[in-house]
Amino acid sequence: MKSVLTVLILLGGALTSGYGAPINETKSKLELWAETRQILSKEKNDWVVEKVYLAQSITLLKGEIEKLESTIEDLEQTNTVADEERFDLLQQRGRYQDSNAVSATHIAQLETATLALAKKFPHVLLNKLERLIVRIPENPDDSKLSLGQRLQSVVGILSQAEKFNKSATFTGETRELGNGVKVQVRTLYWGLSLAFYIDMSGEKAGIGVPSDAGWVWTERNDLADDVKKLIDIYEGKTDAIDFVSLPFVIK
């Protein structure tokens, strides 16, 4: 800043000495240079907001940003050098824009894959992730959210899904049986791969597995005793800890 002020003072002295035309030309070029710095600064600020969520892009661009800042600080050059620097800065801005476009494409692909995966989530997990799922647009071009916000939604969904998949989850649900009657059941999800349920009477039992159209439930009343024993052990309703043999469906 001090160097720029010194240049402006020298320009003022030259104007009073009859060198108006060359000085005006120099001043014009410096103004272009300053304008370029402002444009670049705005682009960098926009990118900083996104870089929290775009870790891979940060690794690639950090070195270039540091070199660019150093170059800007050293811009105390002649008219020719100022023109060259302006051209370089414009090229840098183009590279930032290209990187942003590449990131947008990758995030759109992640969003599509995440929505397809969410169709296989059980209702107990979907209810928990509803706030994040509704933020993912069916058409990425229609989204008004920033790239960082969109990536945050994807990461949040996948993180919760991974946590759910690594644990057993017990919940109370309403299940419609084959005869159309709805009953209250206790359900134990074994990650995202399998679930067992038993009704309150201990007579109606079944197995659930994920599919592309949601979870598919099959009544297996023949497993009622074993399913009840498993869920009672999980809930701590019995002092007896025993092995329970149940079918496991692998897809």
C-alpha positions in Angstrom: 0.0 0.0 0.0 2.9 2.4 0.8 4.4 1.7 -2.6 1.1 2.5 -4.3 0.8 5.7 -2.4 4.4 6.7 -3.4 3.6 6.0 -7.0 0.4 8.2 -6.8 2.5 11.1 -5.2 5.0 10.9 -8.0 2.3 10.9 -10.6 0.8 14.1 -9.0 4.2 15.8 -9.3 4.7 14.8 -12.9 1.2 16.1 -13.8 2.2 19.6 -12.6 5.5 19.3 -14.6 3.9 18.9 -18.0 4.0 15.1 -18.4 0.3 14.7 -18.3 -0.1 12.3 -21.3 2.4 9.6 -20.3 1.3 9.8 -16.7 -2.3 9.4 -17.6 -1.4 6.4 -19.7 0.5 4.9 -16.7 -2.3 5.7 -14.3 -4.8 4.0 -16.6 -2.7 0.8 -16.7 -2.3 0.9 -12.9 -6.1 1.2 -12.6 -6.5 -1.8 -14.8 -4.0 -3.6 -12.6 -5.9 -2.6 -9.4 -9.2 -3.7 -11.0 -7.7 -7.1 -11.9 -6.5 -7.5 -8.2 -10.1 -6.7 -7.0 -11.6 -9.2 -9.5 -9.1 -11.9 -8.4 -9.7 -11.1 -4.7 -13.5 -11.7 -5.1 -12.9 -15.0 -6.9 -10.6 -16.1 -4.1 -13.0 -15.2 -1.4 -15.8 -17.1 -3.1 -13.5 -20.1 -3.4 -12.4 -19.9 0.3 -16.0 -20.5 1.4 -16.1 -23.7 -0.6 -12.7 -25.1 0.2 -13.8 -26.3 3.6 -15.7 -29.0 1.9 -13.6 -29.5 -1.2 -10.4 -30.9 0.4 -9.0 -32.4 -2.8 -9.3 -29.2 -4.7 -7.6 -27.3 -1.8 -4.5 -29.5 -2.0 -4.2 -28.7 -5.8 -4.9 -25.0 -5.6 -3.2 -23.9 -2.3 0.3 -23.6 -3.8 -1.0 -21.6 -6.8 -2.9 -19.2 -4.5 0.1 -18.6 -2.3 2.3 -17.8 -5.4 -0.4 -15.6 -6.8 -0.6 -13.6 -3.6 3.1 -13.2 -3.5 3.1 -12.0 -7.1 0.4 -9.4 -6.4 2.4 -8.0 -3.5 5.4 -7.5 -5.7 3.6 -5.7 -8.5 5.8 -2.5 -8.5 6.8 -2.9 -12.1 6.9 -0.9 -15.3 3.9 -0.5 -17.7 5.0 -3.6 -19.7 5.3 -5.8 -16.6 1.9 -4.6 -15.3 0.3 -5.7 -18.6 1.9 -9.1 -18.3 0.8 -9.5 -14.7 -2.7 -8.6 -15.6 -2.7 -11.3 -18.3 -1.4 -13.9 -15.8 -4.0 -13.0 -13.2 -6.8 -13.4 -15.8 -5.4 -16.9 -16.6 -5.4 -17.7 -12.9 -9.0 -16.7 -12.6 -9.8 -18.9 -15.6 -8.2 -21.9 -13.8 -10.2 -21.2 -10.7 -13.4 -21.2 -12.7 -12.4 -24.4 -14.5 -11.7 -26.1 -11.1 -15.1 -24.9 -9.8 -16.8 -26.5 -12.8 -15.0 -29.8 -12.3 -16.0 -29.9 -8.7 -19.6 -29.1 -9.5 -19.7 -32.1 -11.9 -18.2 -34.5 -9.3 -20.7 -33.3 -6.6 -23.6 -33.8 -9.0 -22.5 -37.4 -9.5 -22.3 -37.9 -5.8 -25.8 -36.5 -5.3 -27.3 -38.8 -7.9 -25.6 -41.8 -6.3 -26.6 -40.8 -2.8 -30.3 -40.4 -3.8 -30.2 -43.9 -5.4 -28.7 -45.3 -2.2 -31.2 -43.6 0.1 -34.0 -45.6 -1.6 -32.6 -48.7 0.2 -32.6 -47.1 3.6 -35.2 -48.3 6.2 -37.8 -45.8 7.4 -36.1 -45.4 10.8 -33.0 -44.1 9.0 -34.9 -42.1 6.4 -36.8 -40.2 9.1 -33.5 -39.2 10.7 -32.0 -38.0 7.4 -35.0 -36.4 5.9 -33.7 -32.8 6.5 -30.5 -33.6 4.5 -32.2 -35.7 1.8 -34.6 -32.9 0.8 -31.7 -30.6 0.2 -30.3 -32.8 -2.6 -31.9 -31.7 -5.9 -33.3 -34.1 -8.4 -31.7 -31.9 -11.0 -28.3 -30.4 -9.8 -28.7 -27.5 -12.2 -31.7 -26.3 -10.3 -30.0 -26.1 -7.0 -29.5 -22.7 -5.4 -27.2 -24.0 -2.7 -23.4 -23.5 -2.9 -21.2 -26.4 -3.8 -20.0 -26.5 -0.2 -23.6 -26.8 1.2 -24.4 -29.5 -1.4 -21.4 -31.5 -0.5 -22.1 -31.1 3.2 -25.5 -32.8 2.7 -24.0 -35.7 0.8 -21.3 -36.2 3.5 -23.9 -36.0 6.3 -26.1 -38.6 4.7 -23.3 -41.0 4.0 -21.8 -40.6 7.4 -25.1 -41.4 9.2 -25.7 -44.3 6.8 -22.3 -45.8 7.6 -22.9 -45.4 11.3 -26.2 -47.2 11.0 -24.7 -50.0 8.9 -22.1 -50.7 11.6 -24.5 -51.2 14.4 -27.7 -53.0 15.4 -30.7 -50.6 15.7 -33.9 -51.4 17.7 -37.1 -49.5 17.1 -40.9 -49.9 17.5 -42.9 -49.8 14.3 -46.2 -50.4 12.7 -46.1 -53.3 10.3 -48.8 -54.3 7.8 -49.2 -58.1 7.7 -50.2 -60.2 4.8 -53.9 -60.1 5.7 -53.8 -56.3 5.6 -54.0 -55.9 9.4 -51.5 -53.4 10.9 -49.9 -54.4 14.1 -47.3 -52.9 16.5 -44.0 -54.7 16.2 -40.5 -54.6 17.7 -37.9 -54.5 14.9 -34.2 -55.1 15.2 -32.1 -53.9 12.2 -28.8 -55.6 11.6 -27.1 -52.7 9.8 -28.5 -52.0 6.3 -28.6 -55.7 5.3 -31.2 -57.4 7.4 -34.0 -56.9 10.0 -36.2 -59.1 12.2 -39.6 -58.1 13.7 -41.9 -59.7 16.3 -45.4 -58.4 17.2 -46.5 -57.8 20.8 -48.2 -61.2 21.1 -44.9 -62.9 20.2 -46.7 -64.9 17.5 -46.2 -62.8 14.3 -42.6 -62.6 13.1 -40.8 -61.7 9.9 -37.7 -60.8 8.1 -36.9 -57.6 6.2 -34.2 -57.0 3.5 -33.4 -53.9 1.4 -34.2 -53.6 -2.3 -34.0 -50.9 -5.0 -37.7 -50.1 -4.2 -37.3 -50.0 -0.4 -37.4 -52.7 2.2 -39.2 -56.0 1.5 -40.8 -57.8 4.5 -41.6 -61.5 4.6 -43.7 -63.1 7.3 -42.0 -66.0 9.0 -44.1 -66.9 11.9 -42.2 -70.1 12.2 -39.3 -68.0 13.5 -41.4 -66.2 16.2 -39.8 -67.9 19.2 -36.2 -67.3 18.0 -36.9 -63.7 16.9 -38.5 -62.9 20.2 -35.6 -64.4 22.1 -33.1 -62.3 20.0 -34.9 -59.0 20.6 -35.5 -59.8 24.3 -31.8 -60.4 24.7 -31.0 -57.1 22.9 -33.4 -55.1 25.0 -32.2 -56.8 28.2 -35.5 -58.3 29.0 -34.0 -61.6 30.0 -31.1 -62.6 32.2 -30.3 -65.6 29.9 -27.8 -64.9 27.2 -27.9 -67.5 24.5 -27.1 -68.1 20.9 -30.0 -67.6 18.5 -30.1 -69.3 15.2 -31.8 -67.3 12.5 -31.6 -67.3 8.6 -29.4 -64.6 7.1 -30.1 -63.4 3.6 -27.1 -62.3 1.5 -27.6 -60.3 -1.7 
